[in-house]
């Protein structure tokens, strides 16, 4: 096998990521476009179907249209914060688990709003491995007892 064939094979793997697991759909909510894009790419490459929203208002609109298995959200965002988004989910009785990926813990906001804390909290900056491990843990916990959770075929954690 020539070096050119090896390189073409590697490029094909990069350009054609694995098919997403249709039962595991994730919404990434982050006002920083670069962070949102990287998180979406990491999760997509790991086999999930991933959408992004630039703030809590856009996320709420997306949640009205699509059933997500998980929301990964920042807290400090314009229009609707992560805690306010969680409050909307709770008031609408939408049982989608949430991972709060934030620079500061909003414990006081949870206490004041009466919102249940997220399924998991990741403090920024976090690694891709930490993100993937949190996603796997929360998806497994939310599927436990309902149906068998099947991790994507290329899961590395």
C-alpha positions in Angstrom: 0.0 0.0 0.0 1.5 3.4 -1.0 1.6 6.5 1.2 -0.9 8.1 -1.1 -3.4 5.3 -0.5 -2.9 5.5 3.2 -3.4 9.2 3.2 -6.6 8.9 1.1 -7.9 6.3 3.6 -7.2 8.6 6.5 -8.9 11.6 4.8 -11.9 9.4 3.9 -12.3 8.6 7.6 -12.1 12.3 8.5 -14.4 13.5 5.8 -17.0 10.7 6.3 -17.7 10.6 10.0 -19.7 7.6 11.4 -23.5 7.7 11.1 -25.2 9.2 14.2 -27.2 7.1 16.5 -30.7 8.3 15.7 -31.9 7.6 19.3 -29.4 10.0 20.8 -30.0 13.6 19.6 -28.2 16.4 21.5 -28.8 20.2 21.5 -25.7 22.3 22.3 -26.6 25.8 23.6 -23.7 28.2 23.7 -23.4 31.9 22.9 -19.7 31.7 22.0 -19.8 30.5 18.4 -16.3 28.9 18.5 -17.1 26.9 21.6 -20.5 25.8 20.3 -19.0 24.7 17.0 -16.2 22.7 18.6 -18.6 21.0 21.0 -20.9 20.2 18.2 -18.1 18.7 16.1 -16.7 16.6 19.0 -20.2 15.2 19.7 -21.0 14.7 16.0 -17.7 12.9 15.4 -18.5 10.7 18.4 -21.6 9.5 16.6 -24.4 11.7 17.9 -26.9 13.8 15.9 -26.2 17.3 17.2 -27.8 20.7 16.7 -26.7 24.0 18.0 -28.4 27.1 19.4 -26.8 30.5 20.1 -28.8 31.2 23.2 -31.6 30.0 25.4 -34.3 31.6 23.3 -33.1 29.8 20.1 -32.8 26.6 22.2 -36.4 26.9 23.4 -37.6 27.4 19.8 -35.6 24.3 18.7 -37.0 22.3 21.7 -40.5 23.1 20.5 -39.8 21.5 17.1 -37.5 18.5 17.9 -37.4 15.9 20.7 -33.9 15.9 22.1 -32.4 13.2 24.3 -30.0 15.7 26.0 -29.3 19.5 26.2 -25.8 20.7 26.9 -26.1 24.4 27.8 -24.1 27.3 29.0 -25.7 29.5 31.7 -24.6 33.1 31.1 -26.2 33.9 27.7 -28.3 36.7 26.3 -32.1 36.6 26.0 -32.6 33.4 28.1 -30.0 32.0 30.5 -29.3 28.3 31.0 -31.2 28.3 34.3 -34.1 30.1 32.7 -34.1 27.5 29.9 -34.2 24.8 32.5 -37.1 26.6 34.2 -39.0 26.6 31.0 -38.4 22.9 30.5 -39.6 22.2 34.0 -42.7 24.3 33.7 -43.6 22.7 30.3 -43.0 19.2 31.9 -40.4 18.4 29.3 -38.2 15.6 30.7 -35.0 16.2 28.8 -31.8 15.9 30.9 -29.5 18.9 31.0 -25.8 19.2 31.3 -24.8 22.7 32.5 -21.4 23.6 30.9 -20.6 26.9 32.5 -17.7 29.0 33.9 -19.4 29.6 37.3 -21.9 27.4 39.2 -25.3 29.1 39.3 -26.3 27.5 42.7 -28.0 30.7 43.9 -30.0 31.0 40.7 -31.2 27.4 41.2 -32.2 28.2 44.8 -34.0 31.4 43.8 -35.9 29.9 40.8 -36.8 26.6 42.4 -35.4 24.8 39.3 -34.1 21.3 39.8 -30.3 21.3 39.3 -29.0 19.8 36.0 -28.2 16.1 35.6 -24.5 17.1 35.5 -22.4 20.2 35.6 -19.2 20.8 33.7 -17.0 23.7 34.8 -15.3 25.5 31.9 -12.7 25.0 30.7 -13.4 21.2 30.3 -11.7 18.7 28.1 -13.4 16.8 25.3 -13.0 13.6 27.3 -14.9 15.2 30.2 -17.7 16.3 27.9 -18.0 12.9 26.3 -17.9 11.1 29.6 -20.6 13.5 31.0 -22.8 12.9 27.9 -22.4 9.1 28.1 -23.2 9.1 31.9 -26.3 11.3 31.6 -27.7 9.5 28.5 -27.2 6.2 30.2 -28.9 7.4 33.4 -31.8 8.9 31.5 -32.3 5.7 29.4 -31.9 3.3 32.3 -35.1 1.4 32.7 -36.7 2.8 29.6 -34.6 1.2 26.8 -31.1 0.0 26.4 -28.7 2.9 25.7 -26.4 2.1 22.8 -23.3 4.2 22.7 -22.1 5.3 19.3 -19.8 2.7 17.6 -16.7 4.8 17.8 -17.0 5.8 21.5 -13.5 6.3 22.9 -14.2 7.1 26.6 
